[in-house]
Amino acid sequence: MTQTAAEGPLKDLVVIEMGTLIAGPFAGQILGDFGARVIKIEDPKTGDPMRQWGRSLPQGLSPWWPVIGRNKQSVTLDLRTPQGREIAGGLIAKADILIENFRPGTMEKWGMGYEALSAINPGLIMARVSGFGQTGPYASRAGYGLIGEAMGGLRHVTGEPDRPPARAGISIGDSLTAMHAVMGITMALHHRANTGRGQMLDVALYESVLAVMENLVTEYDLTGYVRERSGSILPGIAPSNVYPCAEGEMILIGGNGDTVFARLAETMGRPDLAKDPKFIDHASRGVNQGELDDLIADWTRGFTLPDLLALLEADGIPCGRVFRAPDMLENEQYKARDTIVETDHPVFGKIKMQGAFPKMSETPGKVRWPGPTLGQHTDEVLTGLGGLGAEKVAELRSKGIV
């Protein structure tokens, strides 16, 4: 597995990642995609559990780890031992950024809270990722993604109205938290560039979910309305739904703007709909949403998905298929923008995964290598940045500390 030189806007930064599963490590993945040197510290015996996660395990290996571990260096250290923590502290002293997602209080118990670490590295930016934040009565609780999604309001509005709350199908709460962590890190870097001082970022999962919940709280505060589950629609926004096609396929159509709806009505051969008092404007279509969706569904059933896509696209009506992985690999838009990239894996050979986003004109991100093997870079990092001799590293390995 060839590891190329760092490229991207963050190539001069050193990041220490002390976290497992998704929220913290996804933040590290994003920084690594854009050139940061991300040194991931893992338990010598087990490593990150993501190494074993996945619905299927081709050749006994997780297909998840190559993605979330990409562009990182793996160093094994037993942080439960004083020597392991001492070595980690030496690395952090030379780092720009530390990402950790242990339960609040763990780092302080180890003598590695922000005050202690900033004393040896005043420019350190420490991103602390947790379920409920570092303060408050919930701080010490275990906080997995599903709990944060529920507390932040997402679970209650996801799913069909006559069924229990559903999940998004991915760990969206963890991913949103990682993105907020990276957003905070970039702002802290700007502050440090102006002042020379680092800072601590307190990134709570439930707050990261709440941040994307639009006007949910304000609407209740002003009107008393509690937003509920609405399935595939947003109440009052019509037409904007998934509709049936011939041969059991489905199409998404968004025609809720007045001018777009008028074009849709023309395409349907029903220009009268745009003048009907029940559908003449945004508010009217929202009130009569169910009736309008039924009319559109009756029309879409008469077309195959490809034919209907071509027809609607020709008339400038927002539409699309419901993409699955096979559709992504075959789609011309994905291919034109290299949205899916291919990289070399030591066991799988060539593997495909999503690229680095957003695309930047001068300093683009890049997948340089997939998730490394456990401890692959221990010797390189500890004898280099860590300042230890090869014999010392060998001694620590014999004791199970690395």
C-alpha angles and dihedrals in degrees: 000000000000116000114206127208117275117270132178139063094299098049093118094056129095116209125190112204115200103171144088141219116018121315100059097031093049088056087052090048092055092049091047091050089062097049107274116142100242114195109193115203112209137179108265093227105043111008121199111339087230086078087072101034126108141093089248127029110204109204087355093294131114116252087204097063097062088061104042092036096047122128091013134119116226119220122176118219131157101227090187089074126074091233092051091051092046091055091046089051090054091054093046090051088064097039132097098209136025121195118193132166104181120134109282111272095031095099091046090051088055092048090250103111120137095265092054095045096044089052089065095034112028092180094055118128107205116194110198113195120192142144098257106009132259095287139044132059093293096050096103095047122107106255119195123178097262091055092050091047090053095045092046091055101249100111094053093059097041120094139017118328094237095050137065118274113289132212125240095245092249134059091266096160092057092046093050089050091051091051091050089050091053091046089053092046093054091050090048090051089055090050091049091050088058099040109018090235128119125207145199120260117207105202115183121193096219092050092049089055093045090053091068097043092101113209097341096122097035092050091054092044092054102034109014090240115146111204112232137192112289105175115221096352139068107227112250095014108105141209095015112118148101113275133194123253131191117285092032096289126134137220133198116223126185112189104142097125115092096240093043091049090051089055091047091052090051091049090051090053089244106106087156090073091070089058097041110112088229092060105020097111143012096270094047093049089050092054092048096038097131095050092047093049090052091053092050093046091053088055098044092052088071094065138064113238096252093049093048093047090052092048096049095042090053089057095046097249116148108246141141148165124262100256125222126181094271090053091052093053092051100040119113094216091054090048095046093054098036087238088159115048133192126225137173120261122191093228107021096041112211111015131180127221141151116290130236115287144236100040112232123199098216106023109025123183122244142194100236098172138347125252109309128235116268110285093357093145101033096111094041094051100039095047091043117033091011093055095221125139122244091247091053091051090050090051092051090049091053088056093049093244092119 
